[in-house]
Every structure is written in structure tokens, then in C-alpha cells.
């Protein structure tokens, strides 16, 4: 599986973003039209009340060459949640799915905590104007913490196969303080749930479907699934659970697994190669992958250094 890097295609620092957002274009996700592609991303503004970030969803429309920008949205596509709701302090990411005449947006909502920094859950918002705006189906999540998955449910990727909604998502296994003088860090793994309607979900409770490569403290994030030549392929990112923010060899990199039945997955990271370029925007980190098909070709969107602070790039699967 050989990927050709096409370079950085969007840098948020070079554009006027909505809601006074200045930096970050995280977790790019594609909505394909006939002659252009809309790419949604999470960007950040500073909450002036406490100088902490708030994550908002915006998009950029790109011409069919996936190089030239048509426009950048001047408004966020969905407001943050209400006081005390699961998505009060941010939405990151949003996964986009066409379903009939509507566009479903599966949101990962963030809310701040006291003993740890955040908790998350997955909501659903629906668009009836081709993805320009989304409206929640309700103020609460459609997938959240449960008996064996105590925290940090997010990063849902949804795909309909043979009339069944499948969601691959991450669930937290817990928080841990790795040193006395640092805040606790989280660990999360990739799980799976199914639904008949995209709203009511049944989890494979606490079943980690992708094996660890770095040991029990490996964190896995943002699965994306696509069928290639009759086989299902999953791309995701993974890292160590601590000391990953400034130590490059402990930070995010992209992993790969495959399945013939959407249930059992074989991890083969070595099958995926996307070289890091010295001194460039993705020289230290590659994370938050999203794979999609457009005009008969398969593309990979992904973020680079500093968790997508400087935007996202593109790679092409070579046949």
C-alpha cells in the first residue's frame, strides 16, 4: 500500500476563520460533491473567561484538484452545547455521512472536569442544506460512557454496510498520573458499535478491536474505514499515553489494520508508509487520518506537527 504525499493543502494561519479562531485545523473530514470536496475541521478560539481553548467546526471547499480553495466558511456549522452539556467546551472532531437526502454529523463533544482535564461523548446533528449547517437531534449524546467504558467516548467514524450502521470509536480505559509533578494523562482504545438507525447504538462493550503495538499504555485515536479491492482497511493514529507532547518518538503516528468481516482486525502498521519530511509541517508528527474516495481515486487527509496547529495535508494511494 504505497501512498504519495501531495503536501500541505490548508494552513489555518493563512485564512480568516469564524468565531475569532486563529489556529488549528484538526481532524479533516471530507464530504464529496460532484465537482468539489468540502473538508470539515476543528479549529480553536480562546475563551476569554479563562484563557482556555474552545473547539469549533468550520470547513473549506476545495476544487476537484484538491489544491485550489473555493472558500472558507465564515460561520461555524454548529454552535457549542449549552451550559453543562457534553459538548459545552468544544466539538472535535465531526464525522460526516450522507444518508438519504440528509447529511449526518457525528460530533465528539468536550466538557471540562476538575480532577482531570476533560470528558467526551458522541452526539448526532443533521444537516438539510448539504452540510452548511447542522442541528442537533437533542442536547445529549448518542454514545457515551457506560459500565465497562467509564470515560472519553469520542472519535466516532460511521459507515453503513448492508443496511447496518457501524461506528468505530474510542473509549477511555482510565486516567493515570505518570509523575507527581504533572497532570494525569488518559489512555484510550478503539471499539465498535452497531445500529439500525444511526441513533440507538449497541456497543461491543470494552472490546479493544485493534491490538497494541506500544504496550498497554498505547493510546489509539480517530479510526477511519474504507473498502479497497474487497477488503476493509482501517487507518488510525496512536501514541504513548504520556510524555508525547514534546518528545517526537512518543507522539502520534499513523497505523493500519485490515478486516474481511468488519469484526476481526489484523494490525499491519508496516503495510502503511508515509514518510516524514525533514523540517516540514509534518516532520515531527502525523495524526488524525481520514481516508475517502473522490473521482475514482483514494485520498488520505491528515494532520502534522503540534496536533494540527498548522493545518492538514493530503496523500494519494498509488495503484
HELIX and SHEET records of a PDB file:
HELIX    1   1 UNK A   12  UNK A   14  5                                   3    
HELIX    2   2 UNK A   18  UNK A   20  5                                   3    
HELIX    3   3 UNK A  248  UNK A  250  5                                   3    
HELIX    4   4 UNK A  269  UNK A  271  5                                   3    
HELIX    5   5 UNK A  305  UNK A  308  1                                   4    
SHEET    1   A 4 UNK A   2  UNK A  10  0                                        
SHEET    2   A 4 UNK A 312  UNK A 318 -1                                        
SHEET    3   A 4 UNK A 297  UNK A 303 -1                                        
SHEET    4   A 4 UNK A 287  UNK A 294 -1                                        
SHEET    1   B 4 UNK A  23  UNK A  32  0                                        
SHEET    2   B 4 UNK A  36  UNK A  47 -1                                        
SHEET    3   B 4 UNK A  52  UNK A  63 -1                                        
SHEET    4   B 4 UNK A  69  UNK A  72 -1                                        
SHEET    1   C 4 UNK A  90  UNK A  99  0                                        
SHEET    2   C 4 UNK A 102  UNK A 112 -1                                        
SHEET    3   C 4 UNK A 118  UNK A 127 -1                                        
SHEET    4   C 4 UNK A 135  UNK A 136 -1                                        
SHEET    1   D 4 UNK A 151  UNK A 161  0                                        
SHEET    2   D 4 UNK A 164  UNK A 176 -1                                        
SHEET    3   D 4 UNK A 185  UNK A 195 -1                                        
SHEET    4   D 4 UNK A 201  UNK A 203 -1                                        
SHEET    1   E 4 UNK A 218  UNK A 228  0                                        
SHEET    2   E 4 UNK A 231  UNK A 240 -1                                        
SHEET    3   E 4 UNK A 253  UNK A 259 -1                                        
SHEET    4   E 4 UNK A 266  UNK A 267 -1                                        
END                                                                             
